[in-house]
Amino acid sequence: MSAASSAKIPVEERLFSLVLALLATETGLTKNEVLSTVQGYRQRFNAGGDNANLERQFERDKDDIRDLGVPLETIESPGQAGNNQNLRYRIPRGTYELPSDITFSAEETTLLNLAAMVWREGSLSAESRRAVMKLKGLGLVSDEPVLGYAPRLRVRDAAFEPLRLALEKNAVVRFAYLKPGEAEGRIRTVAPLALVQHQGRWHLHAEEPDTAVTKTFLLRRIVSQITLTGATFHAPSGDQTGRALRELEEVWNAHTADVEVMADSDAATRLHKRRGTVTLPSGALRLHYSDANIFADELAGYGPEVLVLSPPVLRAAVRSRLLRTVADHTDRPDLINQEVSNG
């Protein structure tokens, strides 16, 4: 294997390449076709050999793409109904395009065209051209200009990769974790059991070796490098990923907030589309959330478009953020004092 082919492919480039490939054909690609042709997989694909790790990575990537809102479909191969080994994956072009009621001004169109030119130049690399040629070599028709698509891919938290490596080695790790309201991060020593994404955020499901208590950590609150302690642990039996997701879903289901939203506002559009949103008889929205501080950040970002009715702890958190915003942009430090005195 050449140095160029063995070089590590960034996860964002791999996901981008996967989206491009799945957009490139109406009939879709089998898992084997993806692993053997798409940038980021094909460099490690072993024809006729063991590709179990690569297949697991593909499964995680599919979940990531769907979490980003990309409509990835699974379809059965023609004439092979029920054969899971030959399932095909595709992204239907029509459901991935912008809605017809969205329009742009002349200036916006110009800027978008310039941005598209940059993306096309970047995506039409030698690797991308080679991948399209391999797809055509498999007899798959590539719709042009598929490489002009530029999906928005979020970068994983910095802690993700070192935690993933520790997870594979059953290695105990140490890191500083900053909870809301604390002045500095507390050192945590844990045995990582699973990395899961819930509601668009990555979480670490882990066990404290000294207490055998399992906890879930939000990766964005890890404020130090991940350090290996040198100790290892025996991975528990059972589906730890499934357990972590069930626990996160239970927390999400248990927390609801009632909010009023300004009609025809950005907040109304976005919050109506949140999973699990219920419109109450009064017209207010009942929303689910997992973390009050993260949800308060989001609601405060809508400014006057949102009024939190309940629960009181969330209402206070949003109010606190709005007061701080006003204080930061005016000569009103007394607003911060008011916030502190109100608890």
C-alpha positions as CSV (number, residue, x, y, z in Angstrom):
1,M,0.0,0.0,0.0
2,S,1.4,3.4,-1.0
3,A,1.9,6.2,1.5
4,A,-0.8,8.2,-0.3
5,S,-3.3,5.5,0.0
6,S,-2.5,4.6,3.6
7,A,-2.7,8.3,4.8
8,K,-5.5,8.9,7.3
9,I,-8.6,10.3,5.7
10,P,-10.4,12.9,7.9
11,V,-13.9,11.9,9.0
12,E,-15.5,15.0,7.4
13,E,-13.9,14.1,4.0
14,R,-15.1,10.5,4.3
15,L,-18.7,11.6,5.1
16,F,-18.6,14.1,2.3
17,S,-17.4,11.5,-0.1
18,L,-20.1,9.1,1.1
19,V,-22.9,11.7,0.5
20,L,-21.5,12.4,-3.0
21,A,-21.4,8.7,-3.9
22,L,-24.9,8.0,-2.6
23,L,-26.2,11.0,-4.6
24,A,-24.5,9.8,-7.8
25,T,-26.8,6.9,-8.7
26,E,-30.6,6.4,-8.7
27,T,-30.3,2.7,-8.1
28,G,-28.1,3.1,-5.0
29,L,-24.9,1.3,-3.8
30,T,-24.5,-1.9,-1.9
31,K,-22.3,-1.9,1.2
32,N,-19.6,-3.7,-0.6
33,E,-19.6,-1.2,-3.5
34,V,-19.4,1.7,-0.9
35,L,-16.5,0.1,1.0
36,S,-14.5,-0.7,-2.2
37,T,-15.0,2.6,-4.0
38,V,-15.7,5.5,-1.7
39,Q,-12.8,7.7,-0.4
40,G,-12.1,7.0,3.2
41,Y,-13.2,3.3,3.0
42,R,-11.5,1.9,-0.1
43,Q,-8.0,2.7,1.3
44,R,-8.7,0.0,4.0
45,F,-10.9,-2.3,2.1
46,N,-9.7,-5.9,2.0
47,A,-11.1,-7.7,-1.1
48,G,-12.1,-11.2,0.0
49,G,-10.9,-10.5,3.5
50,D,-12.2,-9.4,6.9
51,N,-13.9,-5.9,6.7
52,A,-15.8,-6.1,10.0
53,N,-14.3,-2.9,11.4
54,L,-14.9,-1.0,8.2
55,E,-18.5,-2.2,8.1
56,R,-19.1,-1.0,11.7
57,Q,-17.6,2.4,10.7
58,F,-20.0,2.5,7.7
59,E,-22.9,1.8,10.1
60,R,-21.8,4.7,12.3
61,D,-21.4,7.0,9.3
62,K,-24.9,6.2,8.1
63,D,-26.3,7.3,11.5
64,D,-24.2,10.5,11.4
65,I,-25.5,11.4,8.0
66,R,-29.1,10.8,9.0
67,D,-28.6,12.9,12.1
68,L,-27.5,15.7,9.9
69,G,-30.8,15.6,8.1
70,V,-29.6,13.9,4.9
71,P,-32.4,11.6,3.6
72,L,-30.4,8.3,3.3
73,E,-32.7,5.5,2.1
74,T,-32.2,1.7,2.3
75,I,-33.8,-0.2,-0.6
76,E,-33.8,-3.9,-1.7
77,S,-32.0,-4.9,-4.8
78,P,-34.3,-5.7,-7.7
79,G,-35.3,-9.4,-7.7
80,Q,-33.6,-10.0,-4.4
81,A,-36.4,-9.1,-1.9
82,G,-35.5,-10.2,1.7
83,N,-31.7,-10.5,1.0
84,N,-30.2,-8.2,3.5
85,Q,-26.7,-8.8,2.1
86,N,-27.6,-7.0,-1.0
87,L,-29.4,-4.0,0.4
88,R,-28.7,-0.8,-1.5
89,Y,-28.2,2.7,-0.1
90,R,-29.0,6.0,-1.8
91,I,-29.8,9.6,-1.2
92,P,-32.8,10.6,-3.5
93,R,-31.9,13.8,-5.3
94,G,-35.4,15.4,-5.1
95,T,-35.6,15.1,-1.3
96,Y,-32.1,16.6,-0.8
97,E,-32.6,19.7,-2.8
98,L,-33.9,23.0,-1.5
99,P,-37.7,23.5,-1.3
100,S,-39.1,25.3,-4.3
101,D,-40.5,28.1,-2.2
102,I,-37.0,29.2,-1.1
103,T,-35.6,32.0,-3.3
104,F,-32.5,34.2,-3.2
105,S,-31.7,37.8,-4.2
106,A,-29.3,38.6,-7.0
107,E,-26.5,39.3,-4.5
108,E,-27.2,36.0,-2.6
109,T,-27.2,34.1,-5.9
110,T,-23.9,35.5,-6.8
111,L,-22.3,34.6,-3.5
112,L,-23.7,31.1,-3.7
113,N,-22.4,30.6,-7.2
114,L,-18.9,31.7,-6.1
115,A,-19.1,29.3,-3.2
116,A,-20.3,26.5,-5.5
117,M,-17.3,27.1,-7.8
118,V,-14.9,26.6,-4.8
119,W,-16.7,23.4,-3.7
120,R,-16.6,22.0,-7.3
121,E,-12.9,22.7,-7.5
122,G,-12.3,21.1,-4.1
123,S,-14.5,18.1,-4.7
124,L,-13.2,17.4,-8.2
125,S,-9.9,16.2,-6.8
126,A,-7.9,13.2,-8.2
127,E,-9.4,11.0,-5.5
128,S,-13.0,12.1,-6.3
129,R,-12.4,11.6,-10.1
130,R,-11.0,8.1,-9.4
131,A,-14.0,7.2,-7.2
132,V,-16.4,8.3,-9.9
133,M,-14.5,6.2,-12.5
134,K,-14.6,3.2,-10.2
135,L,-18.4,3.6,-9.8
136,K,-18.8,3.8,-13.6
137,G,-16.6,0.7,-13.9
138,L,-19.1,-1.2,-11.7
139,G,-21.8,-0.3,-14.3
140,L,-23.4,2.4,-12.2
141,V,-24.5,5.6,-13.9
142,S,-23.4,8.8,-12.3
143,D,-25.7,11.8,-12.6
144,E,-23.9,15.0,-13.3
145,P,-23.1,17.4,-11.8
146,V,-23.2,15.4,-8.5
147,L,-19.9,16.8,-7.2
148,G,-21.5,20.2,-7.0
149,Y,-23.3,19.2,-3.9
150,A,-21.9,20.7,-0.6
151,P,-23.6,19.2,2.5
152,R,-23.1,20.9,5.8
153,L,-21.1,18.5,8.0
154,R,-20.4,19.3,11.6
155,V,-17.0,18.5,13.0
156,R,-16.9,16.0,15.9
157,D,-15.7,17.2,19.3
158,A,-12.0,17.1,19.8
159,A,-12.4,14.4,22.5
160,F,-14.1,12.0,20.1
161,E,-11.1,10.4,18.4
162,P,-9.0,9.7,21.5
163,L,-12.0,8.3,23.3
164,R,-12.8,6.1,20.3
165,L,-9.3,4.7,20.3
166,A,-9.5,4.2,24.1
167,L,-12.8,2.4,23.6
168,E,-11.3,0.0,21.1
169,K,-8.4,-0.8,23.6
170,N,-10.6,-1.1,26.7
171,A,-8.3,1.6,28.2
172,V,-9.2,3.7,31.3
173,V,-9.0,7.4,30.6
174,R,-8.8,10.6,32.6
175,F,-10.0,14.1,31.6
176,A,-11.3,17.4,33.1
177,Y,-15.1,17.8,32.9
178,L,-16.7,21.2,33.3
179,K,-20.3,21.2,34.5
180,P,-22.5,24.3,34.2
181,G,-22.1,26.6,37.2
182,E,-18.6,25.3,38.1
183,A,-15.6,27.5,37.9
184,E,-13.2,24.9,36.6
185,G,-13.3,21.3,35.4
186,R,-13.2,18.4,37.7
187,I,-10.9,15.5,36.9
188,R,-12.8,12.3,36.0
189,T,-11.3,8.8,35.6
190,V,-13.6,6.5,33.7
191,A,-13.7,3.3,31.6
192,P,-15.4,4.2,28.3
193,L,-18.2,1.9,27.3
194,A,-19.8,3.6,24.3
195,L,-19.8,6.8,22.2
196,V,-23.3,7.7,21.1
197,Q,-24.9,10.7,19.3
198,H,-28.2,11.9,20.7
199,Q,-30.1,15.0,19.5
200,G,-27.1,16.0,17.4
201,R,-24.6,15.9,20.3
202,W,-21.9,13.3,21.1
203,H,-21.9,11.6,24.6
204,L,-19.6,9.2,26.3
205,H,-21.2,6.4,28.3
206,A,-18.7,5.3,30.9
207,E,-18.1,3.6,34.2
208,E,-16.2,4.9,37.2
209,P,-13.8,2.1,38.1
210,D,-13.8,2.9,41.8
211,T,-17.6,2.9,42.2
212,A,-18.8,0.8,39.2
213,V,-21.3,3.6,38.6
214,T,-22.1,4.3,35.0
215,K,-22.5,8.0,33.9
216,T,-23.0,9.8,30.6
217,F,-20.7,12.7,29.7
218,L,-21.3,15.4,27.1
219,L,-18.2,15.6,24.9
220,R,-18.5,19.3,24.5
221,R,-17.9,19.7,28.3
222,I,-14.6,17.9,28.3
223,V,-12.1,20.7,28.7
224,S,-8.8,18.9,28.6
225,Q,-6.9,16.4,26.6
226,I,-7.9,12.7,27.0
227,T,-5.1,11.0,29.0
228,L,-4.6,7.2,29.1
229,T,-4.0,6.0,32.7
230,G,-2.3,2.8,31.6
231,A,-5.0,0.7,33.2
232,T,-7.4,-1.5,31.2
233,F,-10.8,-3.0,31.9
234,H,-12.9,-5.9,30.9
235,A,-15.7,-4.7,28.7
236,P,-19.1,-5.6,30.1
237,S,-21.5,-7.9,28.2
238,G,-24.5,-6.6,26.4
239,D,-25.2,-3.7,24.1
240,Q,-23.7,-0.7,25.8
241,T,-24.6,1.6,22.9
242,G,-28.2,0.6,23.1
243,R,-28.3,1.1,26.9
244,A,-26.7,4.5,26.6
245,L,-29.2,5.6,24.0
246,R,-32.2,4.3,26.0
247,E,-31.0,6.2,29.1
248,L,-30.6,9.4,27.1
249,E,-34.0,9.0,25.5
250,E,-35.5,8.5,29.0
251,V,-34.0,11.7,30.1
252,W,-35.3,13.5,27.0
253,N,-38.8,12.1,27.4
254,A,-38.9,13.1,31.1
255,H,-38.1,16.8,30.6
256,T,-40.6,19.1,28.9
257,A,-41.0,22.8,28.5
258,D,-43.9,25.0,27.5
259,V,-43.0,28.0,25.4
260,E,-44.9,30.7,23.5
261,V,-43.4,31.6,20.1
262,M,-44.0,34.6,17.9
263,A,-46.1,33.7,14.9
264,D,-44.2,33.4,11.5
265,S,-40.9,33.8,13.3
266,D,-37.7,31.8,12.9
267,A,-38.3,30.3,16.3
268,A,-41.8,29.2,15.3
269,T,-40.5,27.5,12.2
270,R,-37.7,25.7,13.9
271,L,-39.4,24.7,17.1
272,H,-42.5,23.4,15.4
273,K,-40.2,20.9,13.6
274,R,-38.4,19.6,16.7
275,R,-39.0,15.9,17.3
276,G,-41.9,15.4,19.8
277,T,-43.2,18.9,19.6
278,V,-46.9,19.2,20.7
279,T,-49.1,22.3,20.1
280,L,-51.2,22.9,23.2
281,P,-54.8,24.2,23.0
282,S,-53.5,27.7,24.1
283,G,-51.2,27.7,21.0
284,A,-48.0,27.3,23.1
285,L,-45.6,24.6,22.3
286,R,-44.6,21.7,24.5
287,L,-41.0,20.7,23.8
288,H,-38.7,17.9,25.0
289,Y,-35.1,18.5,26.0
290,S,-32.3,16.6,27.7
291,D,-30.1,19.4,29.2
292,A,-31.6,22.6,30.6
293,N,-28.4,24.6,30.1
294,I,-28.0,23.6,26.4
295,F,-31.7,24.2,25.7
296,A,-31.6,27.6,27.5
297,D,-28.7,28.6,25.2
298,E,-30.8,27.7,22.2
299,L,-34.0,29.4,23.4
300,A,-32.1,32.6,24.4
301,G,-30.7,32.7,20.9
302,Y,-34.3,33.4,19.6
303,G,-34.5,36.6,21.7
304,P,-38.0,38.1,21.9
305,E,-39.4,35.4,19.6
306,V,-39.7,33.0,22.5
307,L,-41.2,33.2,26.0
308,V,-40.6,30.3,28.4
309,L,-43.7,29.5,30.5
310,S,-42.3,26.5,32.3
311,P,-40.5,24.9,34.0
312,P,-39.2,27.7,36.3
313,V,-35.6,26.5,36.2
314,L,-35.5,26.8,32.4
315,R,-37.3,30.1,32.5
316,A,-34.7,31.4,34.9
317,A,-31.8,30.1,32.8
318,V,-33.1,31.8,29.7
319,R,-33.7,35.0,31.6
320,S,-30.2,34.9,33.0
321,R,-28.7,34.6,29.5
322,L,-30.7,37.4,28.1
323,L,-29.7,39.7,31.0
324,R,-26.1,38.9,30.4
325,T,-26.4,39.6,26.7
326,V,-27.9,43.1,27.5
327,A,-25.2,43.8,30.1
328,D,-22.4,42.8,27.7
329,H,-23.7,45.2,25.1
330,T,-24.6,48.2,27.3
331,D,-23.3,50.0,30.3
332,R,-25.6,48.1,32.6
333,P,-23.5,45.9,35.0
334,D,-26.3,46.2,37.5
335,L,-28.2,43.7,35.3
336,I,-25.6,41.1,36.3
337,N,-26.0,42.0,39.9
338,Q,-29.8,41.7,39.5
339,E,-29.3,38.3,38.0
340,V,-27.2,37.1,40.9
341,S,-29.6,38.5,43.5
342,N,-32.5,36.7,41.9
343,G,-30.6,33.4,42.2
